[in-house]
């Protein structure tokens, strides 16, 4: 998981990604499954992470501004 748009009755879509990510991390600390997990999070320049994604054959990356809704 890389984002959360709803927390209980709260619609989180108006919050910036940075606030939603904190909520996601609190809600999903341990899923109990190796298949269901929080995505890796890297702030800043994504060049190195992009190169790693290509080298390791990842399906893709999600890139967003931290203050983006």
C-alpha positions in Angstrom: 0.0 0.0 0.0 1.3 3.5 -0.8 -1.6 5.8 0.1 -4.8 5.9 2.2 -7.8 8.0 1.2 -10.2 7.0 4.0 -9.6 6.3 7.7 -12.8 5.1 9.3 -15.4 7.8 8.6 -12.7 10.4 7.7 -12.3 11.3 4.0 -8.5 12.0 3.8 -8.4 13.0 0.1 -8.0 16.7 1.0 -4.9 16.1 3.1 -1.4 16.3 1.6 0.4 13.0 0.9 2.7 13.5 3.9 -0.2 13.5 6.3 -1.9 10.6 4.6 1.3 8.5 4.7 1.6 9.1 8.4 -2.0 7.8 8.8 -1.3 4.8 6.6 1.8 3.9 8.6 -0.2 4.1 11.9 -3.0 2.0 10.5 -0.9 -0.6 8.8 2.1 -1.3 11.0 1.8 -5.1 10.6 -0.5 -6.8 8.1 0.5 -10.3 9.1 1.1 -11.1 5.4 4.3 -11.1 3.3 2.1 -10.2 0.3 0.4 -7.2 1.8 2.8 -4.5 3.0 3.6 -0.8 3.0 5.4 0.4 0.0 9.0 1.5 0.4 9.0 5.3 0.9 11.9 7.5 -0.3 11.7 11.3 -0.1 13.8 13.5 -2.3 15.5 12.7 -5.6 14.2 9.4 -7.0 17.0 8.9 -9.5 18.7 6.1 -7.5 15.4 4.5 -6.6 14.4 4.6 -10.3 17.6 2.9 -11.3 17.1 0.2 -8.7 13.6 -0.4 -9.9 14.8 -1.0 -13.5 17.7 -3.2 -12.3 15.5 -5.3 -10.1 12.6 -5.5 -12.7 10.0 -3.8 -10.6 6.6 -3.1 -12.3 6.9 0.6 -11.6 7.1 3.4 -9.2 4.6 5.9 -7.7 6.0 9.4 -7.5 4.2 12.3 -5.9 5.0 15.6 -4.3 4.8 15.3 -0.5 2.3 18.2 -0.2 0.2 16.9 -3.1 -3.4 16.0 -2.5 
